Amino acid sequence: MKYTDNAINIITTKTYKGVGRAWIIKNLRGNESVDKIVSLLNSNSKQKELITVNDFEFNKSQTINQIEIFEESCDGIVAIGDENFPKHRGVVKESERPIFLFYKGDISLIDFVNNNISVIGLLNPDETIESREKKIVAEIVKKGMTIVSGLAFGCDSIAHKQALIGGKTVAFLPSPLYKIMPAKNKKLAFEIFEEGGLLISEYFDEHKSGMDLSSRYKERDRLQALYCDTIILAASYAQDTAEKWNLYGQKLDSGARLAMGFAKDYNIPRAVMYDRILDKNNPMFDLNRKLINDDDSVTILTQKSLEEIIEYIDLNKEKAVKQQNFQTGLFG
């Protein structure tokens, strides 16, 4: 397993009381000495007792022991300050920026220079939705772009499987890499990294409660927005679908709603699969319909608009990379 001393320091720092992503982003740039980190923890965190360098080193050794238990399921760890830590897209507040990532496969697939499109949706799409989604994903892959999704059943799985036909795909997980969730998608997860793709997670331990797991799903949904250049919604229920269509008692998943909400917050372009005639009375398109009605910046997918999205990503990424290289030359 590949990791730097810096990555272990970042992970260990986060184990202290009152230290979250925002604290780390605000106080650390990466590659600080243990002495510096301990000093910051003692002066700026909520520790009741002073921490010594020996205390930190002991916790650090505990972190390494815990991580190395699942070495076979993880290729490496990257953290802020590491040379290969992938830059996220969008405008993101400190508390939502990733600070370390565990990966299996090709970590370069979420680099800023890589063109990524997230394709997400509900857990139980009908055959028509599946067929239409496959065509969209196939077109994206044909243009050399990487498909990002969340390894869930339904639309996520459709996106990953179609992408594997001639392309690459990235799966963000709400669980550690040694315990793939959902378990029934372990085979798909294996195929993803065997075919040159990527599995990625922010976790090296299992969830402690149902509430913790729910929070991790939400964090997973945020990553799907953070590491894509456009996010596409195949189909999903809206928050009021149960009431509107009298579907009480059915589990109406909310992951796609969260991911699309994050994308809006981060200023990531959003698009939806929707036909104003065919999908008008289908509750599985309630969220698509709501997004279109609420925000005219949301693109309705057609052959032409999909081509324009891909062209836009190509052109703007080229400009952004040139600007990034220019700034690196000035200040690097």
N, C-alpha and C positions, 0 to 999 in steps of 0.2 A: 504494500500500500504506500502511495506517495503522499507525503505531507511535509510541510516546513515546520521549523520550531515556532515560527510566527503563528501558523494556523493553530497549533496546540495552545499557544498563549492566549489567542483570541477566544477559543472555546472554553478554556479554563476561566478566563476573566468573566465570561457570561454566567458561570455557576454561582457567582457571589450575589448576595442579597441586594436588590435594587438595581442590578445591572442588566439592562436589556439592550436591544439593538440601538435605540436612540442614544443611550449612554456611551456605547462603544463608538458609534459614528462621531459623536461630539468630542470624545476624549482621545481616541486613538486613530492613527493613520495606518498602523501596521508596522511591524518590525521594531517596536519599542523594546527596550531592555526590560527584564523582569523587575529590576529596581524601580524603573520609571512607572511601570504598571502598578506595582504595589503602592508607590507613593500616591498615585492618582486614586486608587481604591480607598486609601486611608483618608484622603482629603475631600473627595467628591462623591463617595457612595454612602450607602446607609448601613455600613458595618458598625456594629455596636462595640466591637473590640478591634484594636489595632492588628493588622495583618503583617506578618513578617515575611521576608523572602523565603525562609524555610517553609512557612505555611503554604505559600503559593507553589513552591516546588513540589511539596507533597501532594497537593491537589492536582498539580500538573501530571505527576506520575500516575495518579489514580485515573485521570482522564485518558492517558495513553493506554493503560491496561484495559480500560473499558472499550476503547476504540479498536484495539488490536484483536479483540475477541472475534470480531466479524470481518477480519481481514480478507477472507476469500470472496465476500460479497461486495467489497468496495475496492475500487482501483485507487482512490485517492481523496484528499480533502484540499480545498482551496479556501482562502480567507482574504479579507481586505488586507492590502499590503503585499500579497503575493503577486508575482509578475503575471501569472496566468489567471488571476481572479477575474471572471467575466463581468464586463460593464453592463449594467441593466439599461433598459430603454426608459423613456418618459421622465416626467417631473415627479419625484417621489419624496415624501417627508421622511425624516430620519428614522422614525420608528418602524417604517416599512421597508427600508433598504436591507437586503441580505448582507450578512457579515461573514458567514462561512457556508460552504456547500459540500456535501458528500456525493461522490459520483461513481458510476460504473459505466465505462464506455468512453466516447470521444468528447471530452469537456469543451473542445473548441467549437462544438456545434451551437453553443449559446454565446459565443463571442459576439461582440458588437458588430464586427465586420461580416458575420454570417447572416444571411437573409432568412428570417423565421416568420412563419405564420401559424398562429394558434387556431385550432379548429376544435370547438367544444359543443356540448349540447346535452340533451336529456338522456336518462338511463334506458328508456323504453321506446325508442323511435320505431315508427311503422316502416314497412318495406319501401314505401315511396320515399320517405325521408332518407333512408339508408342509401337508396339508389342515387338520389340527387347529391348527397354528401360525397359519395365515392367519386362521382364525376368531377366535383370541385377539387377534391384532394388530388386526384390524378392529374388535373390540369396544373395545379401548383407544383407538384413534384416534377412534372415534365419541364417546368421552367427552372429547375435546379434549386428550388427552395426547400427548406427543412420544415417539417410539420411538427408542431408542439401541441401536446395535450396532457391529460391527467391520468391515463390508464384506467379510468372508470369504465363500467359497462356502458353499452349503448354507443352514443356518438363518439366518445373518446376512443373506444376500441376500434370502431369503424375507421376513424382517422388514422390511427397507428397502423392498422393492418393494410389499409390501402397505400399508405406511404411506404411500407416495406416492399411494395411492388415497384422496384426501381428507384427508390429514394431513401432518405434518412428521416428518422423521427426521434423526438425527445419526449420522455415521460417524466413529469414532476410527480413526486409521491408525497402522501401525507404521513408516511411511515418510514422507519429506518430501512436501509437497503437489504438487510438480512431478513426482513419480514415484509414481503411485498403485500400491499393491500390494493385491491381485493385479492385474496389468496388464489381465487380461480383464474386470475390473470397472470400467474407466475410464468406460465409457458410463453405468453405474449411478451412479458418483460424480458425473458431470456432471449427471445427472437430479436428484440429491439437492439440489445447490445451485441449480440452475435452478428447482426447484419450491419454493424458499424454505427449504431445509434447511441443513445445516451439515456441512462436512468439517473435521476438526481433527487436529493432530499436535503432538508435542513436538519434532520434528526439522526442521532446515533443511539437513542434510547426509545423504548416503547411508551405509548401513551399511558397516563396514570389514571385516567377516568374518561367517562363518556364525554364530559365537557371539554377535557383536554383534546380528545380526538376530534371533536367538532371544531375546535379552534385550529387544529392542524389542517383540517380540510380547507378551512378558510384561508390559511396561510399558503397552502398549495395553490388555491385559485388565484391568489395575488401573484405568485411566481409565473403562472401561465400568461399573465398580462405583462409582467416586467421584462420577460425575455422574448417578446415577439415584436415584430414591426407592424403587424396588423392582427386583430383578433376577429375570427369569423364564428358567428353563432349559427349552427345548423338548425336547431329547433329547441325550444324550452318553454315550460310553463311559466306563467307570471305569478306574482305573489297572491293575486286575487282569483286565480284559476279555479280553485276548489269551490269558492262561493259562486262564481260566475256560471260554472257548468255543472254544479251540484255533484262534485267529485269527492265529497267528504269520505274519509276513511282510506283514501288512496295516498300512497307516499309520492308526493310531488317534489322532486329534487330541486335544490336551490343553488347548487354549485355554479351553474352557468350564469345565474343572476349575479352572483358575487363577482365572478371573473369579469363580466361585462361592466359591472359597476367600478371595479378597480381600474379597468382600462379607461373608462371615462375620466376618473380622477387623475390618472397619470398622463392623460392626453395622448393615449395610444389609439390610432384609427380603428373604428369598429365597422363591421359589415355583417349583414344577416342574409340568410337564405329565405326568400319569401316570394310568393306569387299572390298578388292581390285578389285574384279570382279563386285559384285552387285552394289556398290556405285560409280563406276568410273565416270559415266556420270550424277550423280545427284547433282545439284547445292546446295542442302541442306547439302551436306557433304563437301563443299569447304573448310571450316575452318579445319575440321578434316584432310583432305588431305594435306593442307598446313602445319599444325603442324607436321604431320608425315614426310613430305619431308624436313622440316627445322630443325628438331631436333630429333636425334635418341634416345633421352632419353624419348620421348613420347611413351607410351605403347599402342599397338593396342589390344583391348579387345577380348579375346577368353575365353572359359571356363577355360582353364589352366591358362592364364595370370591373370584372375580375382581372381582365387584361390590363386595365388602367391601374388597378391596385398594385399589381406586380411591377408594372413599369415605374410607378411612383416610388415604390420601395427601392428599386434598382438605382434610380436617379438620385434620390435623396440620401441613400446610404453612401453612394460614391462621394457626394459633397461632404457628408458628415465625416467620413474617413479621412478625406483630404484636410479638412479643418482640424481634426484630431491630430493628424500627423504634423501639421503646421505648428499647433500649440505645443506638441511634444518637442519639436525642434527648438521652439523659443524657450521653453521653461524646463525641458527634461534634463 
